[in-house]
Amino acid sequence: MKKKGQTLNYSGGYSEVLWLAYPIVITMVSRTIITFVDTAMVGRLGTFQMAAVGLAGLLTWTMISFFGGFLTCVNTFVAQHYGADQPKIVAVVAWQGLYLAVGSYLLLLLISRRIPYFFDLMKPSIEVQQLGITYAQIRFYGGLGTFISFALSGFLLGVGDTRTPMWIEILANLINIVFDYLLIFGNFGFPRLEVAGAAISTVISGGIAACIYLLIFLSRKTDLRFQVRTHFKPQLSQIRRLLRTGLPMGVQGMLDVGNFTIFSAMIGRMGNAELAANTAAITLLHTSFMPLIGISLAATTLVGQYIGSGQFHYARKSGYTAIKIGLTYASLMAVIFFTMPNKLLALLTDDPNVVKLGSRILFLAALFQLSDGCGICSSGALKGAGDTLFTMIVGISYGWLLFLPLAYWLGQIYGVSGAWTGATIYIILLGMTYFLRFLSNRWEKIQI
């Protein structure tokens, strides 16, 4: 991102977006691989264990995504203040994000006491329920590291440093793989903890990542640029600003994931094989769209920085460039899901019935890839402008008034394929709506 008055041709173009995006893409993929490895290793234990980790993972992420969603607004605020050349306020915003991270963790601990109640509402089989409660409770206790990482990765992304989070997440991923191997199966003298081992591995890797983020944030180099060791006091006015923009992002994030948690609970009542197929498909989808999240975050950063420096034409250009890149990537994923669903599912399970059901889901996933890619990148650009209330309202209304009722109705008639047909219709409409909002340029009038 270039400061106001500079007119380099690549501002907002492909080279700038890709240069900023590729480390974020690697970061997002690294985070997703943690879930992928957990599911793949647990899948070797059996169908019950795989279904439990899938359902518990969705429940865990539903809760964490609310807090993580509004902590993501640190990126938006840091980017705009950095673009406006206000390093002192950048430091202030980052610290308020850390205070919100600690407060979020305390609330999460209170929520964790209700985990058995949530599983009782979803009514999976007894075996899945018992294992899922164990996994979710462990993950919740490790939530502080996750929240700190959300806040400080948002700080680094906002100032345009996308490579440091990339290396931290790669290291965390490697640590998770090692501890998965040791604790799930009890190798090299470690206890065989199975599902609990998968959760503990994720907590350990997340805690180490958070410690590294804190060391970098408090380092002398960062202090020289932003005076982070000086401007650390809580400021209620700044916290209110973050909450005003961030809460819609948090609510949307929680309800988006909550949609799929309830959706998975519906499928769980169809049977363990259906739930395992749903878990496998969602794991693959989660892995596949994480690069889109990376491109979306690059759009958030660039749109925010260019708005902060008053260069709205480059903000628009950055958004459109990100959307074009997202569509290209989504097209590739659509082809892959169409042509090799069985090979992808075989990475997670060797149950032929699960593979058969999962391949039907991936066929439908191929149909909504383009709209999903367009919507995710458009949403990232809108968040860079602080246009979070619109995305929240659309996400909630489409998810709860269209997606869930339609998926339930079609699922009762056509089973797993019918439920995912409802999901396909929802994702296509959501992506089109976010793109049309960005196309309207109304986001340029947002003040944060």
Buried (B, 14 or more C-beta within 10 A) or exposed (E): BBEBEEEEEEBBBEEBBBBBBBBBBBBBBBBBBBBBBBBBBBBEBBBBBBBBBBBBBBBBBBBBBBBBBBBBBBBBBBBBBBBBEBBEBBBBBBBBBBBBBEEBBEEBEEBBEEBBEBBEEBEBBEBBBBBBBBBBBBBBBBBBBBBBBBBBBBBBBBBBBBBBBBBBBBBBBEBBBEBBBBBBBBEEEBEEBBBBBBBBBBBBBBBBBBBBBBEBBEEEEBBEEBBBBEBBEEBEEBBEBBBBBBBBBBBBBBBBBBBBBBBBBBBBEBBBBBBBBBBBBBBBBBBBBBBBBBBBBBBBBBBBBBBBBEBBEBBBBBBBBBBBBBBEBBEEBBEBBBEEBEEBBBBBBEBEBBBBBBBBBBBBBBBBBBBBBBBBBBBBBBBBBBBBBBBBEBBBEBBBEBBBEBBBEBBEEBBBBBBBBBBBBBBBBBBBBBBEBBEEEEBEEBEB
